Amino acid sequence: MKVIDVQLDQSKLLLLPEDERILYFSLGHATNEVNALAKLLYWVSNGLARNEAEQRGREALELLFIRLLAGKLYESWVLLKRKYFSTGLSKKYDSRLDDVAKEVFQKLRRYFSSGNACNKIRNRFAFHYSPDELAVTLPTMTDELHAYLQRDAAPNNLFAFPEALLAQALLTLLKSLGDYQSLDKLVDELFDVGVWFAQVTDALMFAIHDNSGLELRLKDPVVVQFEELPALKSVAISWFSDTSDAVNSQSGLA
């Protein structure tokens, strides 16, 4: 696989109008976080679990990245509202976007203009603990409640029962928005919104570059060649791992 390494000219970036410069950097940062969380969510959902413990571990990780991705997507929309619409840059750049970018931007606008999962999850579960909601959920739980403990390695401890409560509380919260019978629909929705945001970000960053009339590249792009990379579908993340090396090292036995 090849990627193109583009080095930017700091002195030229400083010549951009302040609002454009802030938006340019902020969109790049937000896209990095969304892409990273989307890949992590995909990887924890990937592959077959070998037993119920591993499946519940993956579900715990999946819930974590669902909440973080939903929260970051909502914050990314807030970023666009504050640094694109409220600054007046939308009046300058909306017309410069191609038809595909305009259509995707409309999808984002429609999604965030009414009740949506990203908003609800961000405000209730993404960055805050909700112990009262989990406690209320307990009497209605029908799933089994488990904990998996390893005597010598705390990183492998998994308290699966609060994650089961959290999943139920989260799905209950989303009932007002539609038919969320499982997390699968929510995951697909977050992936879609993430792709829309990435497409809009690319289009806006290119538009800012082209409109500046500046050559923001410090020098010609360089091709970076990766001789061997794991296939996206081959990566799977498990909660449990062999910690014997770490345990031995800590005890001075390594």
Protein Blocks (a to p, Z undefined) as FASTA:
>chain_A
ZZddddddfklmmmpcfklmmmmmmmmmmmmmmmmmmmmmmmmmgcjdfbfklmmmmmmm
mmmmmmmmmmmmmmmmmmmmmmmmmnommmmmmmmpcfklmmmmmmmmmmmmpccfklmm
mmmmmmpccfklmmmmmmmpcbdcdddddfklmklpccfklmmmmmmmmmmmmmmnoccf
bfklmmmmmmmmmmmmmmmmmmmmmmmmmmnopafbfbdcdddddfbdcdfklpccdfbd
cfklmmmmmnopZZ
